[in-house]
Amino acid sequence: MRIYLNNFSSQLTAALEQNKNQSILALGDKSTQELRNALPADGKHYIRLTLQNRDATEFELIDVVNFNGYLQIKRSGMEASTIKAWEQGTRITCAPTAGSFNKEKINTYTIDREASTNRLKMVLEIDYQNGRSQFLPDGDRLTAIVIRNMGDGDELLIEFEEGAYWNGNPPDLIFQNADEVK
């Protein structure tokens, strides 16, 4: 599963060769600890980082895992970026990329919207697994948000304009999976 770390930016403390898969990522102590804290040491979770030159005209996307406390480069040249050697001092960041939103490449989904057919109850329904949701026309007030088929570790961001869909208390948030309701 992919992990994000807001506003992460650092520099390489050692150069990386072109063939960098399985290499250990060398960053300063503070940055290394920040990534270790964000990534479980299971090798299954990864963070996609961007290496870029000083004038930001070249870049490479790499996937990094926490392997027994070491930050290991699992994959390089992601999203068709050019694989190359990088010098000490190269900038490295965590930022959303176009591939972040491509559900065929990773487990990130952009949910499709369709008009609500449940106009009396004012319920917003989101099917996480099948990528379907509903939207309510302006002026409708929500009583509940129902999220179906969301598993442990899945993430979902819901944004509303302040006061756009409810007055006073926000709507109930209900999670429905195949075998349980939370």
C-alpha positions, -999 to +999 in steps of 0.1 A: +000+000+000+012+035-008+020+060+019+021+098+015+040+122+037+030+158+034+056+184+027+086+159+027+117+174+012+153+164+017+186+159-001+207+128-008+237+125+015+252+100-008+251+095-046+228+069-062+240+048-092+218+043-122+211+007-111+196+017-077+170-010-071+176-027-037+200+002-027+197+019+006+185+055+004+209+078+022+193+110+037+200+131+068+191+116+102+160+138+106+146+129+071+155+092+075+136+091+108+107+109+093+104+082+066+109+054+090+081+067+112+058+070+082+065+035+067+057+003+086+088-020+085+070-047+066+082-041+031+046-040+018+040-003+023+059+021+001+063+058-005+069+072-040+096+099-040+108+122-067+145+128-073+151+160-093+181+180-104+188+216-092+168+234-119+140+208-119+144+199-156+151+162-149+134+138-125+130+102-115+103+086-094+113+058-070+094+036-046+110+032-011+102+007+016+112+004+052+131-029+052+141-038+088+147-001+096+166+006+063+151+028+036+154+005+006+147+016-030+123-011-042+116+002-077+131+030-098+120+048-130+083+046-120+057+062-142+081+060-172+105+085-156+141+083-168+164+060-147+197+077-141+225+082-116+220+110-090+247+130-072+250+137-036+229+168-027+201+159-052+167+171-040+142+144-031+105+151-023+071+134-018+045+149-041+014+136-059+021+124-094-002+116-124+002+079-116-011+086-081-046+088-097-044+060-122-063+030-107-048+005-133-013+012-119-019+014-081-046+011-056-057+047-058-091+054-072-108+085-085-145+079-077-170+085-105-200+107-097-236+101-106-268+119-096-285+108-064-317+088-068-323+090-031-336+126-029-359+121+001-332+108+025-304+131+013-278+103+017-245+105-001-234+069-010-198+060-019-188+025-031-151+025-025-144-009-042-164-002-074-155+035-077-190+048-077-205+077-058-234+101-059-235+139-058-263+160-045-275+191-063-268+225-046-293+232-018-297+196-007-288+189+029-271+156+039-284+134+067-258+107+062-227+096+042-226+059+036-192+043+025-194+008+013-166-018+007-138+000+024-112-022+039-086-018+067-058+005+055-079+020+027-079+058+026-106+082+014-106+120+014-140+137+014-141+175+010-171+198+013-173+235+011-181+249+046-219+249+051-226+235+016-245+204+025-256+207+062-266+232+088-253+227+124-242+192+130-224+173+102-242+142+087-237+107+102-208+087+087-216+051+082-192+024+069-209-007+054-188-037+044-201-070+032-202-085+067-205-055+090-217-020+095-197+006+116 
